[in-house]
């Protein structure tokens, strides 16, 4: 690798490091990032991400393909009898086949260790055949380019730029969601020329709703080894109990080998009754190939009976609800709901109205983001982050209290 290219890759890695709340790794694959013959040059750069808000600023422009496959497919495309596109990886299937806009099945025969798997991936493909530049319009300070259709069909979104792609400062490129839920099973930007990013490429808060994980075969190297996102990421944090005092919330477990991170665990405050009763902190969920894990809810319990083990645990599509109980009327307590694909409910206990508190944990886990580019220059952000659990400490006169809901965790730096 040349000295200049080393600096470029290092800069991208440092830009994305240091997150406590992001959920999933970003895989960026470039054919000409290394000064090697083409057959040996395809490499993976997996980037951890930094925590951001789960909302995108500015006007939203939705761009979808025609989804009308009227063109006949070229004879050099390998097609199964049932119409599936046969390819050795998702990266290669989009890169090497000239397919019109539309819906496809990419069929990949991959391998995990010595086990051979044949996987069918439903795909939504959009093409841009000339140079594309996403810029702010006059008077705008922020803009979101939302790629893909607005259906609730589960498909991997692949956007192929046959020449160059430039993203200007202030522009965010992401996948379309529907009613604040994401049905895209990841977003793959395939740029055959130069990708110059001065804005943001993001799958923050775009974890896929209500699907189980599967091995996602991204790339087959020259030695026949497969680079893939495993079906399951890090395990969730198990439930635990406490008989008094405070327990700080925990960040989720880090993923390894491209696996996603689990959800975080909410904090707990337990007082009274001489520590004779337990208060339970619920479990968070583990990550999948298409979504990071969901966080558990926070717990406040003063002089109250034990809450159940399941009262604040996260579920597959939702952050855990919070739990609050206080037998002393002079103090008002607030416990935050856990973040998740949909946020869990917060809980309030006291004599006055809870003003200014977060009623739920934030919506959205990190989604799968894959990049391929002939050359990649990144002076912006490439991210896929989870959301924050609801905050806790809210003042009511001279008394306040609370336990924060669980958020997510970044994947291991790779």
C-alpha positions in Angstrom: 0.0 0.0 0.0 1.4 3.4 -0.8 2.0 5.9 1.9 -0.8 8.2 0.7 -3.4 5.4 0.6 -2.4 4.3 4.0 -3.2 7.8 5.4 -6.5 7.8 3.6 -7.6 4.5 5.1 -6.4 5.4 8.5 -8.3 8.7 8.4 -11.5 6.8 7.6 -11.0 4.4 10.5 -10.3 7.2 13.0 -13.3 9.2 11.9 -15.6 6.3 12.9 -14.0 5.2 16.1 -15.0 5.7 19.7 -18.7 5.0 19.8 -20.6 3.8 22.9 -24.0 3.6 21.3 -23.6 2.5 17.7 -24.9 -0.9 16.8 -23.3 -2.3 13.7 -20.1 -2.4 11.7 -19.9 -0.8 8.2 -18.2 -2.8 5.5 -16.5 -0.8 2.9 -14.9 -2.7 0.0 -12.8 -1.1 -2.7 -11.1 -2.8 -5.6 -8.4 -0.2 -6.2 -7.5 0.9 -2.7 -4.4 -1.2 -2.9 -1.6 -1.1 -5.4 -1.9 -4.8 -6.4 -3.1 -6.6 -9.5 -6.9 -6.5 -9.7 -7.4 -10.2 -8.9 -5.7 -9.6 -5.5 -7.0 -6.1 -4.8 -10.5 -6.6 -3.2 -10.2 -5.9 0.5 -12.5 -5.2 3.3 -12.3 -2.2 5.5 -14.7 -2.6 8.4 -15.4 0.6 10.3 -16.8 1.2 13.7 -19.2 4.1 14.0 -19.7 7.1 16.3 -22.9 7.8 18.2 -25.3 10.3 16.6 -28.9 11.3 16.8 -31.3 9.0 15.0 -33.0 11.7 13.0 -31.9 13.2 9.7 -32.0 17.0 9.2 -33.4 19.0 6.4 -35.7 18.2 3.5 -36.0 14.6 2.4 -35.8 13.6 -1.2 -36.9 10.0 -1.9 -35.3 8.4 -4.9 -36.6 5.0 -6.1 -36.0 2.9 -9.2 -38.6 2.0 -11.8 -39.0 -1.6 -10.6 -40.2 -2.4 -14.1 -38.0 -5.1 -15.6 -39.1 -4.8 -19.2 -35.5 -5.2 -20.5 -34.2 -8.7 -21.3 -31.2 -9.8 -19.3 -27.9 -10.1 -21.1 -26.8 -13.6 -22.1 -23.6 -13.3 -20.1 -25.6 -13.1 -16.8 -25.7 -16.4 -14.9 -29.4 -17.1 -14.4 -31.0 -20.1 -12.7 -34.1 -21.8 -14.2 -36.3 -20.0 -11.7 -34.9 -16.6 -12.6 -32.5 -16.1 -9.7 -29.2 -14.3 -10.4 -26.4 -16.8 -9.6 -23.4 -15.0 -8.0 -20.6 -15.8 -5.7 -21.4 -12.9 -3.3 -23.6 -9.9 -3.0 -20.8 -7.5 -3.8 -19.9 -9.4 -7.0 -23.5 -9.9 -8.1 -24.1 -6.2 -8.3 -20.7 -5.2 -9.5 -20.2 -7.6 -12.4 -23.8 -7.9 -13.8 -25.4 -5.1 -15.8 -29.0 -5.5 -14.6 -31.8 -3.0 -15.2 -33.7 -1.4 -12.3 -36.0 -3.9 -10.6 -36.5 -6.6 -8.1 -34.2 -9.7 -8.1 -33.2 -12.8 -6.2 -29.4 -13.0 -5.7 -28.5 -16.6 -5.1 -25.2 -17.1 -3.4 -23.5 -20.4 -2.5 -21.4 -19.5 0.4 -19.4 -21.3 3.1 -19.0 -20.9 6.8 -16.1 -23.0 7.9 -16.7 -26.3 6.1 -20.5 -25.8 5.9 -21.8 -24.9 2.5 -25.0 -22.7 2.5 -27.1 -21.6 -0.4 -28.8 -18.3 0.4 -31.4 -16.3 -1.6 -31.4 -12.6 -1.0 -34.3 -10.5 -2.2 -32.9 -7.3 -3.9 -34.2 -3.9 -4.9 -31.7 -2.5 -7.5 -31.5 1.1 -8.6 -29.0 2.3 -11.3 -27.4 5.6 -12.0 -25.5 5.4 -15.3 -24.0 8.9 -15.3 -22.0 10.9 -12.7 -24.2 11.7 -9.6 -23.6 14.6 -7.3 -25.9 15.1 -4.2 -25.8 18.8 -3.3 -27.8 21.3 -1.2 -30.2 23.5 -3.0 -30.1 27.2 -2.7 -31.0 28.3 0.8 -30.7 24.8 2.3 -28.4 24.0 5.2 -29.2 20.2 5.3 -30.8 17.7 3.0 -31.5 13.9 3.2 -31.4 11.7 0.1 -33.6 8.7 0.9 -32.9 5.8 -1.5 -35.4 3.0 -2.3 -39.1 2.5 -2.6 -41.7 3.0 0.1 -43.1 -0.5 0.2 -43.0 -2.9 3.2 -41.4 -5.7 1.2 -38.2 -7.0 2.7 -35.4 -6.5 0.3 -31.7 -5.6 0.3 -31.3 -2.2 -1.3 -28.5 -2.0 -3.9 -27.8 1.3 -5.6 -25.3 1.0 -8.4 -23.4 4.1 -9.6 -21.9 3.2 -12.9 -19.5 6.2 -12.9 -18.7 8.5 -10.0 -20.6 9.6 -6.9 -20.0 12.8 -4.9 -21.8 13.7 -1.7 -21.5 17.3 -0.6 -21.3 18.7 2.9 -24.7 18.9 4.5 -26.2 16.0 2.6 -27.1 12.7 4.2 -27.6 9.6 2.1 -29.6 6.8 3.7 -32.3 4.1 3.0 -36.0 4.9 2.9 -38.1 3.8 5.8 -41.9 3.6 6.2 -43.7 5.1 9.2 -40.4 5.2 11.1 -39.8 1.5 10.5 -37.1 0.1 8.1 -38.0 -2.8 5.8 -34.7 -2.6 3.8 -32.4 -5.5 4.7 -29.4 -3.2 4.6 -28.1 -0.7 2.0 -25.3 -1.4 -0.4 -23.8 1.4 -2.5 -21.8 0.1 -5.4 -19.7 2.8 -7.0 -17.8 1.7 -10.0 -15.8 4.9 -10.2 -14.8 7.4 -7.5 -16.8 7.9 -4.3 -16.1 11.3 -2.8 -17.9 11.8 0.5 -18.0 15.2 2.2 -21.4 14.6 3.7 -22.8 11.6 5.5 -23.5 8.0 4.4 -25.7 6.5 7.1 -27.8 3.6 8.2 -28.2 5.1 11.7 -31.6 4.0 13.1 -32.2 1.8 10.1 -32.1 -1.6 11.6 -34.6 -3.9 9.9 -37.9 -4.4 11.6 -39.2 -7.8 12.4 -36.8 -10.1 10.6 -34.5 -12.8 11.8 -30.8 -12.8 11.0 -29.0 -14.8 8.4 -25.5 -15.1 7.1 -24.9 -12.3 4.6 -22.2 -13.3 2.2 -20.5 -10.1 1.2 -17.4 -11.2 -0.7 -15.5 -14.2 -1.9 -11.7 -13.7 -1.9 -9.2 -15.1 -4.3 -8.5 -18.0 -1.9 -12.2 -19.0 -1.9 -12.9 -17.7 1.7 -16.1 -15.8 2.4 -16.4 -12.5 4.2 -19.8 -12.4 5.7 -22.0 -10.8 8.3 -23.0 -13.6 10.7 -26.7 -14.2 11.4 -26.3 -13.4 15.1 -24.1 -10.8 16.7 -23.1 -10.4 20.3 -25.4 -11.8 23.0 -27.6 -9.5 24.9 -26.9 -8.6 28.5 -28.7 -11.0 30.9 -31.1 -9.8 33.6 -29.7 -9.2 37.1 -31.0 -8.2 40.5 -30.0 -5.8 43.1 -31.0 -5.3 46.8 -30.0 -1.8 47.4 -28.2 1.2 46.0 -27.5 2.2 42.4 -26.4 0.2 39.4 -25.0 2.1 36.5 -26.4 1.2 33.1 -24.2 -0.9 30.8 -23.3 -0.5 27.2 -24.0 -3.4 25.0 -21.6 -6.2 24.2 -19.3 -5.7 21.3 -19.7 -7.8 18.2 -16.7 -9.7 16.7 -15.9 -10.9 13.2 -18.3 -8.4 11.6 -21.0 -9.3 14.1 -23.3 -6.6 15.4 -23.4 -5.4 19.0 -26.1 -6.1 21.6 -28.4 -3.6 23.2 -27.3 -1.8 26.3 -28.9 -2.3 29.8 -30.7 0.4 31.7 -29.6 1.7 35.1 -31.2 0.9 38.5 -31.9 2.8 41.7 -33.1 0.7 44.6 -33.7 2.1 48.1 -35.6 1.2 51.3 -36.9 -1.9 53.1 -33.4 -2.6 54.3 -32.5 -4.2 51.0 -34.9 -7.1 51.8 -36.4 -7.2 48.3 -34.8 -7.5 44.9 -35.2 -5.1 42.0 -34.6 -6.7 38.6 -32.8 -5.1 35.7 -34.2 -6.7 32.5 -32.1 -8.3 29.7 -31.2 -6.6 26.4 -31.3 -8.4 23.1 -28.4 -9.5 20.9 -27.8 -8.2 17.4 -28.7 -9.8 14.1 -27.2 -9.4 10.7 -29.7 -6.7 9.8 -30.1 -4.9 13.2 -28.2 -4.2 16.4 -29.8 -5.2 19.7 -32.5 -3.5 21.7 -31.8 -1.9 25.1 -33.6 -2.7 28.4 -35.5 -0.2 30.4 -34.4 1.7 33.6 -35.6 0.8 37.1 -36.5 3.0 40.0 -37.8 1.3 43.2 -38.0 3.0 46.6 -39.7 1.1 49.4 -41.7 -1.0 47.0 -42.2 -4.7 46.2 -39.9 -6.5 43.8 -40.6 -6.0 40.1 -40.7 -9.0 37.8 -37.7 -10.2 35.9 -39.5 -9.5 32.6 -40.8 -6.1 33.5 -38.0 -4.1 31.8 -36.5 -6.6 29.4 -36.2 -5.8 25.7 -37.9 -7.9 23.0 -37.0 -8.6 19.4 -38.5 -5.4 18.0 -38.7 -3.1 21.0 -36.6 -1.6 23.8 -37.6 -2.6 27.3 -40.2 -0.6 29.2 -39.1 1.2 32.4 -40.3 0.5 35.9 -40.9 3.1 38.6 -42.3 2.7 42.1 -42.1 5.1 45.1 -43.9 4.8 48.4 -42.7 8.1 49.6 -45.0 10.9 48.4 -42.4 13.6 48.8 -40.2 12.5 45.9 -41.1 12.1 42.2 -39.2 9.5 40.2 -38.7 9.0 36.5 -37.2 5.9 34.7 -36.3 5.9 31.1 -37.4 3.4 28.5 -34.8 1.4 26.5 -33.9 2.3 22.9 -34.8 -0.2 20.2 -36.2 -0.7 16.7 -39.1 1.0 18.6 -38.4 2.6 21.9 -39.7 1.2 25.2 -42.1 3.2 27.4 -40.7 5.3 30.2 -42.2 5.2 33.7 -43.1 7.9 36.1 -44.1 7.7 39.8 -45.1 10.7 41.9 -47.6 13.4 42.7 -47.0 15.9 40.0 -46.9 15.8 36.2 -43.7 14.8 34.6 -42.7 17.7 32.4 -40.0 17.6 29.8 -39.2 13.9 30.2 -38.8 11.4 27.3 -41.9 9.3 27.1 -40.1 6.5 25.4 -36.6 5.4 24.4 -35.5 6.6 21.0 -36.5 4.6 17.9 -34.0 2.9 15.7 -31.1 0.4 15.8 -28.2 0.4 13.5 -28.7 -1.2 10.1 -26.4 -3.0 7.6 -24.3 -0.7 5.4 -22.0 -1.9 2.7 -19.9 0.2 0.4 -17.9 -0.7 -2.7 -15.9 1.9 -4.6 -13.2 2.0 -7.2 -11.6 4.8 -5.1 -12.9 6.1 -1.8 -12.2 9.6 -0.5 -13.9 10.2 2.8 -13.9 13.7 4.5 -17.4 13.2 5.9 -19.0 10.5 8.0 -19.8 6.9 7.3 -22.0 5.6 10.1 -24.5 3.1 11.3 -25.6 3.9 14.8 -28.1 2.9 17.4 -30.3 5.3 19.4 -30.2 6.5 23.0 -32.4 5.2 25.8 -34.6 7.8 27.5 -32.9 10.1 29.9 -33.7 10.0 33.6 -32.7 12.8 36.0 -35.6 15.3 35.9 -36.0 17.9 38.7 -39.3 18.3 40.5 -38.8 21.2 43.0 -35.9 20.2 45.2 -36.2 16.5 44.5 -35.3 14.5 41.5 -34.3 11.0 40.5 -34.2 8.5 37.6 -32.6 5.6 35.8 -31.6 5.8 32.2 -32.9 3.3 29.7 -30.4 1.1 27.8 -29.0 2.1 24.4 -26.9 0.1 22.0 -23.3 -0.9 21.4 -20.8 -0.6 18.6 -19.2 -3.6 16.9 -15.6 -4.4 17.6 -13.1 -2.4 15.6 -11.9 -4.6 12.7 
